[in-house]
Amino acid sequence: MLIVAYQSMLQIALLIIGGLVFIAVLTSLADNLIQIEAKKSGIDTVNTNMSIWPSFGSLFKPATPNFTTASNFHKLRKGHDIKLEGQPEGSVDSNMVSRYSVRPQNFRGNAPIPKMLVEVGSEVKAGEPLFFDKQSPDIKYVAPVSGEVIEIRRGAKRSIVDVVILADKDQKHHLSDTPNLSDISREDLIKYLQSSGAWSMLVQRPFGLVADPSITPRDIFVSAFDTGPLAPDPSLALTGRSGDLQEGINVLSKLTDGQVYLSGNKAISTHLSGVDNADIHYFDGPHPAGNVGIQIHHIKPIKGADVVWTMSIDDVLTLGNLVTTGKYEPRRIVSIGGKVKQPKYVETLQGANVGELLSNQLEEDNIRIIAGDILSGKAVTNDDFLNANDDQITVIKEGNYNEPFGWLLPIKPRPSVSNTFPNFLFPDLTFDVDSNTHGEERAFVVTGQYEKMLPMDIYPQHLMKAIMTGNIERMEGLGINELLEEDIALAEFSCTSKQPLQSILRDGLDMLREQL
């Protein structure tokens, strides 16, 4: 009898377990179908929980800071901060270097040989047109300073690389009329921005092109801070320029039927709190939380045929100053950090000469100079110039040496996202790095590393493989329209396979653009 009772209890237990498993499977299937239908309907599943069950994050959501609301605060956990030695601190030095450049290659979507309006020996004023693209002749590209055009550098197939200007000691400006924003039409405002040189500061996503004036963007996004390695303190650029910021936002609000989104962090909340005509969001988390592409994904993702525009915070300030004073004056607070004698901040103008900014700063010869940060910047020489949106120069040692058994002999601390080195035990440790990649390109294996580095609801490794195989439909389905090179740069840093993810992504974007 006892055996029969045990058998009955076992049967009942199995039936209960089977019923629970059936309910769990049915619930999971229903949940997946809801998610699929929500995405098909264009519902923002990043910021809206469409699951049957509450998300784990919603149960343990961080407290909302007192300077914003829960709906406008985004706490990101994915990503990684690379902390390097040589972070500038303190006040800003002024450095009016003697040579500046405007680089046609900075403006993606234009032909490599623009129509030149000046020649060597021409005298120009700040804000005076230098060239235009033959396909878009109304959009003028202007001089950041007044002076003499002393060189027009050419590259492959006679493409124009640099238009170099020797700056005047006393700057002269090509003054534009100041528009009345309260009654100017969108069409007249566009014409004004095109002729004054300000239009080139607008970047269109997807693809990262100069904005198409024939398109009305869904929304415009501005990131007011940067989380990259050795990035400048954003409060330095914003201090004392609240008027320029507001006027720049007012201009952007006239260019879209949607919303202007302005993103910041706790450090600059006081600078952004009083801004009108913008929906202000705050982000907290490791790099790449400061990337505008990441912010777009968490605020209002790009879906289907959506087109959005972006602008850097420096350019918003330049735009605000332009419509207030009529002067085109693209100021930059440049962070000079890394392997230099005295890390510091320098105020200069767009396109400044790298060698002059680094005067008496280099400690040794075997170094690499990077215009930008170490993740997405470009290697340059002393005779090169900053790119249009560069606001930092990073100097590191050249890693031109072999390292046998590198990971087996973890003698020297180095930044890493893995636990091979015990860096995670010392979160505030800074590193003296070099350019050695500690390995060569190898088999492209699935590791799950990219997903930990990219706080977006996409599968970056599958996307990269779709690009490499030329599968355009799969590329679009996996979210290529939401990405630019800077967004995938941290994943490239963490890549065990040493794949050039940024160049792969650009190949995919160019491939997709050719199909339009």
N, C-alpha and C positions, 0 to 999 in steps of 0.2 A: 504493500500500500504506500509505503514511504517513497519507493522508487517512482510509482505512478504520480504521486503528488509533485515530486521534483520535475518529472517530465512535463506535467501540465504547466508548472511555473516557468519552465524553460521555453515552452511553446508560446506562452503569453508574453514573455520578455522579448522573444524573437519577433513576435507580431508587433509589439510596441516599437522596437528598434526599426523594423521594416517600415512601419507607418511614418516614423519620424524622418527616416531617410527619404521616403517618397515625398513628404511635405517639403523637405529641404531642397530636393531636386526641383520640384515644381515651383517653389518660391524663387530659386536661383534662375530658372528659365524665364519666369515672369519678369524678374528684375532686369535680366539682360535684354529682353524684348522692349521693356520700357525705356532703357538707355538708348537702344538703337532707334526707336521711334522718336525719342526726344531730339537726338542729333539730326535725324532726317527733317524734323520740323524746325530746326534752327534754334532750339532752346539752348541757352548757355549752361551746359552741364558742368562747367568748371566752377562757377559761382553759385549754381542752383543744384541742390541735392535732389535728384530725380529717382533715387533708390527707394525701395520699399522700407528699408531700414535706415535709421540715422547713421551718418558717417562717423567713423571713429574720431575724426578731427573735430566734428561738431560737439561731441561729448566732452572733449578736453580742449576746447577752444581757448586761446590765450585771452587774457583780460584786454579790453579795448583801452588804448591810451586816452587820457583826458583831453587831448587836443583834436580828436576826430571822433567819428562814429563807427559803429561796428561794420556797417555796409561799405565804408570807405577805407577800412584798414585791412591790409593783407599781410599775414604772417607766413613767410615762405621758409620751408625747412630744407628743401633740396638745394644743392649748390656747395660751394667750398670757397673759403677766403684764403688766398695765398699771401702770406705776410712776409714781406721782404725788408731787408735792411735798407736804410737810406730814405725813410719817409720824411718829406719836408714838414717843417713846423714853423709857426710864428707868422710874422708880418710878410707883406708882399713888396719885393723890390721892383723898381721901374727900370726897364731896359729897352730903350728905343734903338734897336739894331739898325745897321745901315742898309741891309739888303733884304728884300721880301720877294716872294714869288706867288703867282697864281698858276695853278696846275690844272689844265683841262681834264686830265685823267681823274681828278677828284669828283667830277660831275658825271656820274654813270648814265648811260643812255645817249650821250653825245658822240659824234664822229671823232676819231683821233686827230683829225686835222681841221680845226675850226677856221672860220673866216676871221682873219686878223684885221683889227682896226688901227693898230699901231705898228711901228717898226723900231728897230734898234736906233736909238738917238731921240725918239719921241719924248716929249715932256707931257706928263699926265698929272692930273689932280686925283686925290682920293675920291673914289666913287665914279670916276670917269671910265666908260666902257673900253675894254681891251680887245675882246673878241666875242663872237657868237657862233652858235651851231647853225649850219646852213639849213637844217630841217626845222629849226625853231628860231627864226631870225629876230623875233621880238624879245627873246630872253637874253639880256646882256650880262656879261661877266666882267666885273669892274675891278679897278685897282684898290687895294687896301690902304695904300699910302700915296702921297704925291712924290714925284721925283722923275728921274730919267730911266727909260727902258734901256738897260745896258746889255741885255742878252736874251735871245730866244733860243732855248735849248731844244734840240730835236733828238728823237729816239729812232726806233725801228721804223722803216718805211717812211721816214721823214715826219713821223707824228710829233706833235709839239708836246714837250714834257714840262717845260717851265718858261714862264714869261717873267724875267727877273727885273726888278725895279730898284735902283739906287735911291734911297729915300732922302728927301730934303730935310734939312735941320728944322726949318719952320714949315710945318705942314699946311697945305692949301687944300680946300675941299670943293668938289663939284657939288654945289648945293642943289638939292631937289626941292620942289614945292612940298609943303606939308599939307597932307589931305585932311579934310574935315570928316572924320570917321562917322559922325552922326548922320550925315546925309549922302555920303559917297556911295555909288552903286558898286556891286561886286565886280562888274565888268571894268569900271574905271579904276577900281583899286588894283585889280590884276594888272592892268596896263602900267600903273604907277610902279608896282613892285617889279615888273619885268624890266622897265627902263632904268630903275634905280640900282639894279643888281641884287635886290633882296630876294627875288624869286628863286635864285639858285640855292638858297638855304633850305627850301622845302624838299623833303625826301618822300617819295611815294612808295608805299608797300602794297602789294608784293614787289619784289625785284630790287628795291633800293635805288630807284631812278630819280632824276630831277622831276619834280611834280609836273604832270600834264595839265596846263591851264584850261583845257577843254573839258576836264572832268571835275565834278563836284564831289569831294571826298565824303565818305560816310561820317567820319570823325577825324579830328586832329589830336595827336598825342605829343606831349612834351615831358621828358624826364629831367627833373631838376637836380639829380644827383647821380654819382657814379660809384660803383662798388668794386671796380677793377683794382688790381695791385698798384699801389703807389698813386692812386687817383687823387686829384686835388680836392681840397676841402670846398664843397659847394657854397658854403656861406661866404667865402671870400669874394666870389663873383657877384653875389646877390646883395651884399652889404652896401647900402646907400643908393641902390638902383631900383627901389620899389616902383617909382614912376615909370621907368623904362619897361619893367616887367609887366605892369598893368597895361600899358599902351600896346606892347607886343601881343599880349593875350587878346586885347580888343580887336586888333587887326586880324588875328587868326579866326576869331569868332565870326567875322564877316565873310570868311572864305568857305564855310561849311554850313550845310543845313542841319547838321548834327550837333555834336558837342565837342568842346575843347576840353581835353583831360590833362590835368597837370599833376604830376606825381612827385612826391618828396619823401623824406624820412624825418625822424624825430629831430635831428640836428638842425634842420632848416624849417621846422614847422612854424616858427614865428615869422619867417619871411613870406610864407605862402598863405597864412591864415586869412589875410584881408583881401586876397585877390578875387575880383569879380569876373563874371563871364567865363568861368572855368569850373569844371567839376574836379575838386581836389581829392586825390587819393594818397594814402601813405603806405609805404612798404617797409617791412622789417625782415631781415634774413641775410644769408651769405650771398656772395656774388654768384649768379648774375642778377640779383634783385634790382639793381640800378639800370639794367638794360631796358630800353623802351619796348623792345619786342616782347620781353617777359611780362612787362606791365600791361601791354595790349591784351595778351592772352588771359590775364586774370581780371581785367576790367571789362573788356568787350572784344572777344576774339574775332579774328578775320574769318569770315565764312563765305564759301562759294565765290561769287564774283565781287565781293566787297573790295573797295579801295580806300585806304586810309593814308593820311599824310603825317609825317613826324617832323619835328624841328628840335635842335639842341637848345639847351637853356641859354648858352652864350649867344646863339643866333636870335633867340627871342629878345634878348636885351639889346642886341644890335638893331633889330627891327623896331623896337620901341623908341630907341634914340633917333632912328632915321625919321620916323613920322612926327617926332616932336621937334627936332632941330633941322631936319633936312640934310644932315651929315651922315654919310656912310662911314662908320668907324668901328670895324669888327675887332673889338678888344678881346684879349684872351688872358686868363690867369693860368700860366703854364707851370706845372709841377716838374721840377728837375730833381730826379731822385735816383737811388740805386748806388752804383759804385762811383760816386763823385766826392770831391773834397768837402763841399758844403751843400747838402740838400737844401733847396729853397724854392719859394714861389716867386715867379717873375711876371709882371704885367707887361704885355707886349701886344702886337697886332697879328692878325691872321697871316700865315705864310712866312713867319720870321725865319731867318737863316739859323740852322742848327749850330754851326760852329761858333757863331757869335754869342748865342745863348749859353754855350758851354765854355766860353773863354775862361782859361785858368782853372777849370773844374776837373779835368781828367787826371786820375792818379797814375795810370799806367797805359802802355801802348796796346796790349793785347786785350782789347775790349770790344764789345758790340754796342753800338748806339741804336736805340729803337725809338722811332717817332710813334708815340702811343704807348700802350701798356704791353707787357711781355706776352700776353695771350693773343691779341689781335693787331698789334702794331707792326710796323714795317722797319726792317733794318735800313739805316741810312748812314751817310758819311758826314764829315764836318762841312762839306760843300753843298749838302742838300738843304731842303727847306721843310718846314712843317706842312702837313696836309691841311685842307680846309677846316676839318673838325678836330684836329689834334690839339689837346690841351695838356700834354705831358711829354717829357723826354725821359726815357729809362735807360740807364747805362748798367750793363752787366759784363762780367768777364767772358771772354770768348772760350767756348768749350771745345777747342780743337785738340782733343787728346783721347786716347783709347782708355777704356776702363774695364779690364778683364775681371770677370766674376763680380760685377758691380753690385747686384742685389744680394749675392751670397756674402759679401763683405760690407755690410752697412756701417762703414766707419764714419763717414762725414754726413751730418744731418742735411737733409734736402726736403723741399716741399713735396708732399705725396698725399694722395687721397686714400692710399691703402695703409694697412697696419704693419707692413713689412718694416717700416721705420717707426719708432715709438713716438712720433710727433704728436699723436692724439693725446698723449699724457701731458703735453706742454702747450696748451692752446694759444698762449701769447708769445711763443717763440718766433723770432724772425730769422730769415735765412739769407745767407750770402750765396747767391746762385750764379750759374754760368749758363751758356747756351747749349751745353751738351744734352742730347736727347736720351742718353743712357739706354741706347738700343736702336735697332734699325727696324724698318718696316717689315712686317711679318704677316702670317696668315690672319685674315680678318675673322676673328672668332667672336661668338656671342658671349658677353661677360655680364651684362646688366649694369655696367659702369655708367654709361651715358645717361640712363634714366635717373640715376642718383645725382647727376650733375646738372640736369636740365629741368627746372621746375615748370614743366609744361605737360599737358595731357596728350603727348604724342610718343611714338616709338622711334627715337632718332636712329638707332642702329638699323632697323628695318628700312627706314627712309634712305639711309646712305647706300644700302645695297640695292634699293630700287633705282636710285640715281645711276649707280655703276652699271646696272643692267639695262638702262634706258627705258624703264617702265614708267611712262609719263602718267598714266591713269593711277597707278599705285602711288607715285610721288605725290600727286594732288590729294589722294585719299589719306595719306600719312602726314599731311600738314606742312608741306614745303612752303606754302604761301605765307606762313607765319614766321619764317626764319630768315635772318641774314647772318653773315659770317660771325659777327660778334656774339650771337646767341649760342653758337655751337662751339666757340673757342675753348671753353672750359672742358667740354667733353673731349676735345682733341688733346688737351693737356693730360687728361686722365687715361687716354686710350692705351691699353696694353698692346694693341696691334700696331701702334705708331702710324695710324692712318692720317693723311692730310685732310681732315674733315672739312675745313673751311674752303679749300679749293674744290673738293668734291661737291659741296653744297652750291658753290658758284657755278660749276658746270651744269648742275641740275637746274638752277634758276635760269641760266642762259638757254638751256635746252627747252625749257617750258615756255620761255618768252618767244622763242622762234616759232612756236606752234600757234601763237595768237594772231 
